[in-house]
Amino acid sequence: MNRRRALIALTMLLAGAAFLSGCSSSSSTRSAKIFQTPPWAGPESYTYQLSRRDEPDAGLCVLETAPNFEPGNTKISRLCGKEPYRDDGTATVDAATLAPVQTVRTFVDGKNNRTNVFTSDYADGQVTFTADLSGKVRRATRDLPKPTKDSPDPGWYDDESLLWLARGITLRSGYTGYYTYVINAGQPRIVGVEVLVEPPEQVTVPAGTFEAWKVRVHKDTSNYYIWVERTSPNRVIQAQIEDITYKLAAAN
């Protein structure tokens, strides 16, 4: 079993035990609504090649955007995998602000016939985490940051919206922002993160060569990097999320 498959299998085995004990929260006073405006003008579908350090071909990922698929809301989808394994995420978000309404992440281990589904429901200043681990269901509810003197309009965004969030922030060199990051996949957490826009770089991917802003997302002790096209519609050209690298292959 290669590293990717081992990691997926380990995630599925440990998710149940980690779900409730792993819930934590952090109401950073610097959190804010950093998403400015949606750069997409209509439906989108972009295909990315995936790789890992020890796996040059880790499958494909399709990022889809469906603006106003229901009144006031947009549906965003991250459909990734290499058979017989899949890691698919969908989110319903506010069409203007990207504020989450509901997100669903589904891990499929086709080899061992296992499916784990992690759902986050947002309502009334709370998020309810649900884990359906091959039929065994667990739930936990946590408060989201409330307005304070230092942060009168706190913002939070779901993990599933990250590759869309980076496209709609203030894209200029040196921009810094903070927000609350909600994660639900085996170990649900609410943490504060910092976003920094670094100077643009020339990035070459299968779809071509692009000038792209380098957006750094600092969470805990790790950094994610997302290269966002300088010109409209500010597509994600490349991304490094944990050990996964996304490279734009085609716009469908």
Secondary structure, 3 states (H helix, E strand, C coil): CCHHHHHHHHHHHHHHHHHHHCCECCCCCCCCCCCCCCCCCCCEEEEEEEEECCECCCCEEEEEEEEEEECCEEEEEEEEEECCEEEEEEEEEECCCCCEEEEEEEEEECCCCEEEEEEEEEECCEEEEEEEECCEEEEEEEECCCCCCCCCCCCEEEHHHHHHHCCCCCCCCCCEEEEEEEECCCCCEEEEEEEEEEEEEEEEECCEEEEEEEEEEEECCEEEEEEEECCCCCCEEEEEECCEEEEEEEEC
